[in-house]
Amino acid sequence: MPTPELSSERIDALRAATPGLQTTTHFNHAGASLPSRGTLEAINAHLWREATLGPIEAGVAAREVTEHARSLAARMLHADPAEIAITTGNSAGWGAAFAALGTWQAGDRILTGRHEWGGNLANMLLVAERYGVSVEVIPCDAEGRVDPAALDAMLDARVRLIALTWIPSNGGVINPAAAIGAVARRHDIPYFVDAAQALGQYPIDVAAVGCDVLTAPCRKALRAPRGTGLLYIRRAFMPRLNLAYVDARSAPVRSETQPDGAVALRAVVRDDAACFETSEVSAALHCGLANALEEALAIGIDAIRATIDAKARAVRERLVALPGVTILDLGSERAGLVSFDVAGQDLPALQRTLAARGISISVNGLGYTPWDMTARGLSHIARVSVSYLTSEEEIETLLQAMREAIA
Ligand SMILES: Cc1ncc(COP(=O)(O)O)c(C=O)c1O
């Protein structure tokens, strides 16, 4: 039986605990969502501890919070805590894992979905340019989702990486991450999943997805503070990575006495995913992250998913009833990102008009999803992204402002 949506009483209570909803009409949850009061207080409390005890001294106690956040993140992803690194955002984790794949040879192949995030793609295109690697797009099925059968047909011994953006930043399509993972696993090819838009709004089970690496920032649907992110590395995949750089935490230097009595120094790399962390972190943000994870787990990701899905469907239906609006979301199963165009409208200007009325939406150009935008002949999309917090009044405020802006 499908999980029911959150009740309106529950949503009202969660809204009351979100200060930002009093001051802004937020439809950019896919950019970064609004934190709860509890998350803000957790951050503030730690900043005060730093100010009053001394930052290093306060940090000693905060290490437990970091470990707590790691366990909660592991629970959310159905992973082991040793497989989780806490990072500062998606690109920090994705880039570090990609760099740890080691040296590239001319003729190596990377296969990636058409909706790949521009930053991930930039890393791939750089190795293509530097080493003669080819970066190839996996064809989509009729719904516009990355096609696992097409991927299977492309494989040969030169494929060194399959990279998928699960839910792209320019629309609601949900790619078949697990079906792609089944192909990757069958051929034992490293498989990276960018779950930036999935974390906090869509159930994630890394074993079911079959990924070696999964990354996400935590500021989006999860509502954790900016500057936090997760990097999952499958345990059995860890030995296949070579860190591009280390520090005193990820590879502490030890002295070892040799058989001849001489002392040698050795950098010993940690054997868990925390080897991707640096010693200097914002403990305050980790406190906020732990709180946001606790809250999301308490609400339940399935209920969040059902609620966001219902709200996004409602927004799509009502937007498309406005003159000149075309919904640009691909796929039939969709996330809380609603992308659209308005005939005859300059989308960045529309965004500015709405912003002047206190309504935040996003307008994406080519840079975030270069291949998908190019393949579909799009220069911009307007994006309204909802949260489980989104209210009927907010939707009506948006629609009324849109009606006036495009009249
Ligand atoms: C799908 C996707 N991947 C990656 C990112 C980049 O995340 P970060 O800015 O944390 O590196 C975003 C940001 O919007 C995104 O939507």
The ligand as a Gaussian input file, in Angstrom:
#p B3LYP/6-31G(d) Opt

LIG

0 1
 C       21.717000      17.428000      -9.854000
 C       22.695000      18.334000      -9.183000
 N       23.967000      17.947000      -9.038000
 C       24.887000      18.732000      -8.447000
 C       24.557000      19.963000      -7.962000
 C       25.654000      20.835000      -7.375000
 O       25.706000      20.741000      -6.016000
 P       26.847000      21.584000      -5.222000
 O       26.598000      23.019000      -5.542000
 O       26.564000      21.233000      -3.796000
 O       28.161000      21.116000      -5.686000
 C       23.247000      20.425000      -8.076000
 C       22.869000      21.761000      -7.574000
 O       21.841000      22.285000      -7.831000
 C       22.298000      19.585000      -8.708000
 O       21.030000      19.976000      -8.879000

